[in-house]
Amino acid sequence: MRTFIRSTVYHARIPRDERSFRMNAMEADNRGLLITCPKCGQRNRLKYEALRRTFHCGKCQTELHAPGVPVDVKSDLVFDALVSHSALPVLVDFWAPWCGPCKMVAPEVRKVANETAGHLLIAKVNTEEVPSLARRFRVTAIPTMALFKNGIEVARQAGAMPAPAIRKFIEQDLAVR
């Protein structure tokens, strides 16, 4: 028997097991991105080295796409694995929850992540949760965006930017490399 819950937003009846698929749909670890299949709920690992190719759910064979949302980085180990092994260039947004400009740029970063899915991976590093990364990369102002390719920082820009300026920053630095 399926139990149902009432959604507070749409007042629709959503099966409880389906709701759990939506929560924590993606997280990063030192080997890849863990993505929950939207169809069956199976957890799947997308290895960083293979992010350019198409993935399928191990259980139901549903096609899984590269993330169109920023990836939260929770540790140095995950960060190092992500930037050094990713088949895609990685744009890292260093931010803090108390920072007003960071809050303003967050939706712009999400727009860029959605538009560049499969071509660029966007990671967010909360400098309050992982201060060691902020020190290591000498982040003195936030928000700061750093572009990594093959584990090497190739560009950096401090300050809040709208989505078109973020895209321009990415394109000009990737075109030069």
C-alpha positions in Angstrom: 0.0 0.0 0.0 1.4 3.4 -1.0 1.2 6.2 1.6 0.6 9.7 0.3 1.6 13.1 1.6 0.1 16.4 0.8 2.5 18.9 -0.9 2.3 22.3 0.8 3.0 24.1 -2.5 0.7 22.5 -5.0 -1.7 20.6 -2.7 -1.1 17.6 -4.9 -1.0 14.0 -3.6 2.6 12.8 -4.1 3.7 9.2 -3.1 6.0 9.4 -0.1 8.6 7.2 -1.8 8.7 9.6 -4.8 9.2 12.5 -2.5 12.3 10.9 -1.0 13.8 10.7 -4.6 13.7 14.4 -4.9 15.5 15.1 -1.6 19.3 14.9 -1.8 19.1 14.1 -5.5 22.8 14.9 -5.9 25.9 15.0 -3.8 29.7 14.8 -4.4 32.2 12.5 -2.9 35.9 11.8 -3.7 35.0 9.3 -6.6 32.2 11.2 -8.4 28.7 12.6 -8.2 26.0 10.5 -6.5 22.8 11.1 -8.4 19.4 9.7 -7.6 17.5 8.4 -10.6 14.3 10.5 -11.0 12.4 7.4 -12.2 13.3 4.6 -9.8 15.2 6.3 -6.9 18.4 4.2 -7.4 21.6 6.0 -6.4 24.1 6.1 -9.2 27.7 7.3 -9.3 28.8 9.5 -12.2 32.6 9.3 -12.1 34.4 12.6 -12.6 36.6 11.2 -15.3 33.6 10.2 -17.4 31.3 13.3 -17.1 31.4 13.9 -20.8 29.6 10.7 -21.7 26.0 9.6 -21.3 25.1 7.7 -18.1 22.2 5.3 -17.5 20.7 4.2 -14.2 22.0 0.8 -13.1 18.5 -0.3 -12.2 16.1 1.0 -14.8 18.4 2.2 -17.5 17.0 5.7 -17.5 19.4 8.2 -19.1 21.1 10.4 -16.5 22.4 13.8 -17.5 25.3 15.8 -16.2 24.1 18.1 -13.4 22.4 21.4 -14.4 22.8 22.7 -10.8 25.9 23.7 -8.8 27.5 20.9 -6.8 28.1 21.7 -3.1 31.7 20.8 -2.1 31.9 19.8 1.6 35.6 18.9 2.0 39.1 19.4 0.7 39.2 15.7 -0.4 36.1 16.1 -2.5 37.3 19.4 -3.9 40.7 17.9 -4.9 39.1 14.9 -6.6 36.5 17.0 -8.4 38.9 19.6 -9.9 41.7 17.1 -10.7 39.7 14.3 -12.2 36.8 16.1 -13.9 36.5 15.6 -17.6 34.8 18.9 -17.7 36.2 22.3 -16.8 35.1 23.3 -13.3 33.9 26.8 -12.2 34.2 27.1 -8.4 32.1 29.8 -6.6 33.7 30.6 -3.2 30.9 32.1 -1.1 29.6 32.5 2.5 26.0 32.5 3.8 26.3 35.9 5.5 27.5 37.6 2.3 24.9 39.8 0.5 26.6 39.8 -2.9 26.9 36.0 -2.7 23.2 35.8 -2.2 22.6 38.0 -5.2 24.9 36.0 -7.5 23.6 32.6 -6.4 20.6 32.6 -8.8 22.9 33.8 -11.6 25.3 30.9 -10.9 22.4 28.5 -11.1 21.3 29.9 -14.5 24.8 29.3 -15.8 24.9 25.8 -14.4 21.7 25.0 -16.1 22.8 26.5 -19.4 26.2 24.8 -19.4 25.2 21.3 -18.2 27.4 18.7 -19.9 30.0 21.3 -20.9 31.0 22.8 -17.6 30.6 21.7 -14.0 29.9 24.3 -11.4 30.9 23.8 -7.8 30.1 25.9 -4.7 32.4 26.1 -1.8 31.1 27.6 1.4 34.1 29.3 2.9 32.6 29.1 6.4 32.2 25.3 6.2 35.6 24.6 4.4 37.9 27.5 5.4 41.0 25.5 4.5 40.1 25.8 0.8 39.7 29.6 1.1 43.1 29.8 2.8 44.7 27.5 0.3 43.5 29.4 -2.7 44.0 32.8 -1.0 40.4 33.9 -1.4 40.3 37.3 0.2 37.0 38.6 -1.2 33.8 36.8 -1.8 32.1 35.9 -4.0 35.2 34.8 -5.9 34.9 32.5 -9.0 37.9 30.4 -10.1 38.0 28.3 -13.2 39.9 25.0 -13.2 40.9 22.9 -16.1 42.7 19.5 -15.6 43.2 20.4 -11.9 44.9 23.8 -12.6 43.4 27.1 -11.8 43.3 29.0 -15.1 41.3 32.1 -14.2 39.9 34.0 -11.3 37.3 36.8 -10.8 36.2 38.4 -7.6 32.9 40.1 -7.2 29.2 39.6 -8.0 28.4 39.2 -11.7 25.2 38.6 -13.7 24.9 35.4 -15.7 26.0 37.0 -19.0 29.2 38.3 -17.4 29.9 34.9 -15.8 29.4 33.2 -19.2 31.8 35.7 -20.8 34.4 35.1 -18.1 34.2 31.4 -18.7 34.2 31.6 -22.5 37.2 34.0 -22.8 39.3 32.0 -20.4 38.5 28.6 -22.0 39.0 29.9 -25.5 42.5 31.1 -24.6 43.5 27.7 -23.1 
